[in-house]
């Protein structure tokens, strides 16, 4: 485990940045599957570009060309991907709430934020995005008193990627 970084500067990214590849549980076999952009999709708004769910274990492949995207998760039940509504692979229940991420890069960004002793916000006057990814994190994730528990949950999720 690497030492905690002393400072985190908000890179002004939003959760849309992490939607290129989303790790989910395959609806057919329950193993890890990927939701990604359809190759050669053409110029469409990135959020609404055609997507494809592919499972390397059982060969399941589904296409999405819809118009409805549901970001985040509801208060009841597991977190789901915004396109096929398949259960996210990277989620862990803590005593404070559900911690989830779309992919390892998203998980690493959350980990860097939580581990930092000094967290600097993005200046709002510089950017059009007033609510960045780290600004939208729940208060219990941002709280320093929950840092150890959140980091343990993130490390468990990372370890689960290599074992399953």
C-alpha positions as CSV (number, residue, x, y, z in Angstrom):
1,X,0.0,0.0,0.0
2,X,1.5,3.4,-1.0
3,X,1.7,6.3,1.4
4,X,-1.2,8.7,1.5
5,X,-0.8,11.7,-0.8
6,X,-0.5,14.9,1.1
7,X,-2.6,17.0,-1.2
8,X,-5.5,16.4,-3.6
9,X,-6.5,19.0,-6.2
10,X,-9.9,18.6,-7.8
11,X,-9.3,17.7,-11.4
12,X,-12.7,19.1,-12.3
13,X,-13.9,15.8,-13.7
14,X,-17.5,14.7,-13.6
15,X,-18.9,11.2,-13.4
16,X,-19.5,11.3,-17.2
17,X,-15.7,11.0,-17.7
18,X,-15.8,7.5,-16.3
19,X,-18.6,6.1,-18.5
20,X,-16.3,5.0,-21.4
21,X,-16.0,1.5,-19.7
22,X,-18.3,0.4,-16.9
23,X,-17.7,-2.9,-15.1
24,X,-20.9,-4.8,-14.3
25,X,-22.1,-8.3,-13.3
26,X,-23.2,-10.2,-16.4
27,X,-27.0,-10.6,-16.4
28,X,-26.6,-14.2,-17.7
29,X,-23.7,-15.8,-15.8
30,X,-23.0,-13.3,-13.0
31,X,-19.3,-12.9,-13.8
32,X,-17.6,-9.6,-14.7
33,X,-18.9,-7.9,-18.0
34,X,-18.0,-4.6,-19.6
35,X,-20.3,-1.8,-20.9
36,X,-18.5,0.3,-23.4
37,X,-19.0,2.6,-26.4
38,X,-20.0,0.9,-29.6
39,X,-17.0,1.0,-32.0
40,X,-17.6,3.4,-34.9
41,X,-20.5,5.0,-33.2
42,X,-20.1,8.3,-35.1
43,X,-20.5,11.9,-33.7
44,X,-23.2,11.8,-31.0
45,X,-23.2,13.3,-27.6
46,X,-20.8,11.2,-25.6
47,X,-23.4,10.4,-22.9
48,X,-25.9,9.1,-25.5
49,X,-23.5,7.3,-27.8
50,X,-24.5,3.7,-28.6
51,X,-23.2,1.2,-26.0
52,X,-22.5,-2.5,-25.9
53,X,-22.6,-4.9,-22.9
54,X,-20.1,-7.8,-23.5
55,X,-19.3,-10.7,-21.2
56,X,-16.1,-12.6,-22.0
57,X,-17.1,-15.5,-19.8
58,X,-20.4,-16.6,-21.4
59,X,-20.3,-14.5,-24.7
60,X,-23.4,-12.4,-23.9
61,X,-23.5,-9.3,-26.1
62,X,-26.3,-6.6,-26.0
63,X,-26.6,-3.3,-27.7
64,X,-28.1,0.0,-26.3
65,X,-29.3,2.7,-28.6
66,X,-31.8,4.3,-26.2
67,X,-32.4,7.8,-25.2
68,X,-32.8,7.3,-21.4
69,X,-29.8,7.3,-19.1
70,X,-30.2,6.8,-15.4
71,X,-27.1,8.0,-13.5
72,X,-26.4,7.2,-9.9
73,X,-28.4,4.8,-7.8
74,X,-31.6,4.8,-5.8
75,X,-31.7,4.6,-2.0
76,X,-32.9,1.0,-2.2
77,X,-30.9,-1.7,-3.8
78,X,-27.6,-1.9,-5.5
79,X,-26.0,0.6,-7.8
80,X,-26.6,0.0,-11.5
81,X,-25.0,1.1,-14.8
82,X,-26.8,3.9,-16.5
83,X,-27.5,2.1,-19.8
84,X,-28.5,-1.6,-19.2
85,X,-29.3,-1.2,-15.5
86,X,-27.0,-4.1,-14.7
87,X,-25.6,-4.2,-11.2
88,X,-22.2,-2.5,-10.9
89,X,-19.2,-4.7,-10.2
90,X,-17.4,-2.2,-8.0
91,X,-19.6,-1.6,-5.0
92,X,-19.3,-2.2,-1.3
93,X,-21.7,-1.7,1.6
94,X,-20.3,0.2,4.6
95,X,-22.0,1.0,7.8
96,X,-22.5,4.6,6.4
97,X,-23.8,3.7,3.0
98,X,-23.0,2.2,-0.4
99,X,-19.6,3.0,-2.0
100,X,-19.6,2.4,-5.7
101,X,-17.5,3.2,-8.8
102,X,-17.9,2.6,-12.6
103,X,-14.4,1.3,-13.2
104,X,-10.9,1.1,-11.6
105,X,-10.0,4.6,-12.8
106,X,-13.1,6.0,-11.0
107,X,-12.3,4.0,-7.9
108,X,-8.7,5.4,-7.9
109,X,-9.9,8.9,-8.2
110,X,-12.2,8.4,-5.1
111,X,-9.3,6.8,-3.3
112,X,-6.9,9.6,-4.0
113,X,-9.5,12.1,-2.7
114,X,-10.3,10.2,0.5
115,X,-6.6,9.4,1.3
116,X,-5.5,13.0,1.0
117,X,-4.9,15.1,4.1
118,X,-5.4,18.4,2.3
119,X,-8.2,18.6,-0.3
120,X,-8.4,21.6,-2.6
121,X,-11.6,22.4,-4.4
122,X,-11.7,23.5,-8.0
123,X,-12.4,27.2,-8.2
124,X,-15.9,27.6,-9.6
125,X,-15.2,30.7,-11.5
126,X,-12.7,28.8,-13.7
127,X,-15.0,26.1,-14.9
128,X,-18.5,25.6,-16.2
129,X,-18.8,22.5,-14.0
130,X,-20.0,23.7,-10.6
131,X,-20.5,20.1,-9.3
132,X,-17.5,18.0,-9.9
133,X,-17.2,14.3,-9.1
134,X,-15.6,14.9,-5.7
135,X,-18.0,17.7,-4.9
136,X,-20.9,15.3,-5.4
137,X,-19.5,12.6,-3.1
138,X,-21.7,11.9,-0.1
139,X,-20.7,13.7,3.1
140,X,-19.9,10.4,4.9
141,X,-17.2,9.6,2.2
142,X,-15.7,13.1,2.6
143,X,-15.6,12.9,6.4
144,X,-12.1,12.5,7.8
145,X,-13.5,10.3,10.7
146,X,-14.6,7.7,8.1
147,X,-11.4,7.8,6.1
148,X,-10.0,4.4,7.3
149,X,-13.3,2.6,6.8
150,X,-13.7,4.0,3.3
151,X,-10.1,3.2,2.3
152,X,-10.6,-0.4,3.5
153,X,-13.7,-0.7,1.4
154,X,-11.9,0.7,-1.7
155,X,-9.0,-1.7,-1.1
156,X,-11.4,-4.6,-0.8
157,X,-12.9,-3.6,-4.2
158,X,-9.5,-3.4,-5.8
159,X,-8.5,-6.8,-4.5
160,X,-11.8,-8.3,-5.8
161,X,-10.8,-7.3,-9.3
162,X,-7.7,-9.4,-9.3
163,X,-9.4,-12.5,-7.7
164,X,-12.7,-12.6,-9.6
